[in-house]
Amino acid sequence: MIPLSDDNPTLRTPLMTWLILGAMFTVWFVVQGGGMNPLQLVSSVCNLGMVPGELTHRVALGVGVPVAPGIDCVIDAEPINRWTPLTSMFLHGGWGHILGNSIYFWVFGNNIEDSMGPGRFLAFYLLCGLAAAAAHVLSAPTSAVPTVGASGAISGVMGAYLILYPNVRVNMLFPPWIFRTFAIRAWIVLIFWFGGQALSAFFTPLDPDVSNGVAVWAHIGGFVAGMVLVRVFARPSLVAERNAVREQRHWMARDAQPG
């Protein structure tokens, strides 16, 4: 299930959304080698990815976790570790990972920025990412597996969208079964997505000594954080303006229909 677009008009150029996307792809190409150099990619994940056990100091120094054939990520006490909840937001594990995150972020992020303003949106995005990181660390405090990706912060954006624009229609693609788009209300799309994360978390034992490599609790934590923080960061005047324009365009489109 892939969102391609929505029926929510953007009234202002989403500069911060573009800048965040640009930062993610710059890191992907410059720091991670665009996935073309396996050693560079693995090194970036090991050194700049977030490892819960390094933050909690509940994994012994020198413990290694295999992340590629013949390559282990080793627990260390480098000063950079304290910054990994932030740096990990801009790292990805492959092309599918970054492209998937980018699509979701673009479809939902530009509207949330338009409801906050660029500076407030950046603060909101980073706080949601940090909340997602905290949720993951709490769920697996002794995990030695590095975590990377913007999906926790993007989950926060999706949670905000659910609160602000639940009835907006999102154009969804359903590969590989149905190669056509369907306009579905946002609350259905987002609750279905969140339900999948919650179901995955339910069937994955909450074992502090184990990580299965999928940070579903980060997704859940980011989503819930977004639902809460949007009330602080959204500007009611901008939301009202957007709703008025969307309603006007809706009625204009209906009046333009023949018959």
Secondary structure, DSSP 8 states (H G I E B T S, - for coil): -EEEEES----S--HHHHHHHHHHHHIIIIISGGGS-HHHHHHHHHHHSB-HHHHHT-S-TT-EEEEETTEEEE----GGGGGHHHHGGG--SSHHHHHHHHHHHHHHHHHHHHTT-HHHHHHHHHHHHHHHHHHHHHH-TT----B--SHHHHHHHHHHHHHH-TTSEEEEEETTTEEEEEEEEHHHHHHHHHHHHHHHHHHS---TT---S--HHHHHHHHHHHHHHHHHH--HHHHHHHHHHHHHHHHHHHHHS--
